[in-house]
Amino acid sequence: MSDVLGALDGVRIVDLTQMLAGPYCTMLLADQGAEVIKVEPLDGDHTRIIGPYHASDKLKAFGGYFASVNRNKKSIAIDLKRPEGRELVLKLCDQADAVVENYRGGVMDRLGLSYETLHERNPKLVYATIRGFGDGRTGKSPYADWPAYDVIAQAMGGIMAITGPDKNTPMKVGPGVGDLVPAITCAFGIVSAIFRAHKTGKGQFVDVGMVDTILALCERIMHQHSYAETLPVPEGNHHPLLCPFGMFPAKDGFVTIAAHADAHFPILCRLIGRPEMAVDPRFVDVQSRRANQDEIIAAVSDFTRRRTKQDLLKYLGGQVPFSPVYNVRDIVADPHFKARDMLPRVPHPGLDHEVQIAGIAIKMTETPGSVRHRAPLLGEHTDEYLKSIGCGAADIAHLRAEKIVA
């Protein structure tokens, strides 16, 4: 574990999020050095029990899902249904730079923890939300009260309609981008708002709609619709505007090649033994290559399918934009990810050895982000933070006895 201070050292975040979108957002902030206080219900974030659990885990305090997106955080367990519990959260927010929540709209208002209430107590506070269809404070959607998960955002935001093996088969994207893209977007919004608050003394409400961020991610469909007046559909494993740009068969799997540009197409033609294609009028420029893509895809596929992924990596890698289609075992074995510190090991309660999780993609030279400590046990830091807001030993004992905290 690293002791290097991150770029957000000194920033305090009160984290009232659960599941994936909110916790991933606050994890990004924690990775860069922010102090993230994860406020959990007494029975914990529901992802603690989802797993997967390591076969040797003797404790089963949490599984891989929770471990992956809650590293670098502190945990305090509070019953928000109790007025005494809500008062503790108010005091935590008095000392914070930002609070983040992803409850359905109106829940925090009913608990007396609304943006307006917290802003009045702490005008510098940034209040950030991630909801399926956004918050009425910035534009009330007709679906504002609907629950939403990743698959809902993927469907309504447009990404499913352009993903799939053929034009008639929409398909869900593998990772939970309906959660993860809003999380990344919200983290950017939080840092932006904190930066402004530090300059002006004024916090603000940061609202991220899951569906909105998926549409923003699919920006291409809007210019295709608006400029070309087309209705984008799934394009399989190739690009609707560029060729060759997509996935090709190998002897032992698949590879990707993006040699659509004038600089790379002649090189690819030479490497696959088809130099005449580089000067063929049908393939002379980007538009022509896209218009005649079937012959190009066939020629490239004929070359790649007779070789293994590793043979193609050695032959095409570095010559044209290229990659094998990796599974996670390939990733763990490839020296790139080790060199980039993308496979950190962390201890896990209940195990006598460390486990691997995905690393931090943002690299900084002066204040590098780091995985400083594992995900917390439920309520592992409750006493620490109760003391920080003025609770004495007797107060803490009373709160525990009354099951207001854990």
Buried (B, 14 or more C-beta within 10 A) or exposed (E): EEEEBBBBEEBBBBBBBBBBBBBBBBBBBBBBBBBBBBBBBBEBBEBBBBBEBBEEBEEEBBBBBBBBBBBBBBBBBBBBEBEBBBBBBBBBBEBBBBBBBBBEBEBBEEBBBBBEBBBEEBEBBBBBBBBBBBBBBBEEBEBBBBEBBBBBBBBBBBBBBBBBEEEEEBBBBEEBBBBBBBBBBBBBBBBEBBEBBEEEEEBBBBBBBBBBBBBBBBEBBEEBEEEEEEEBBBBBBBBBEBBBBBBBBBEEBBBBBBBBBEEBBBBBBEBBEBEEBBEBEEBEEBEBBBEBBEBBBEBBBBBBEEBBBBBBBEBBBEEBBBBBBBEEEBEEEBEEBEEEBBBBEBEBBBBEEEBEBBBBEEEEEEBBBBBBBBBBBBBBBBBEBBEEBEBEEEBBEBBBEEEBBB
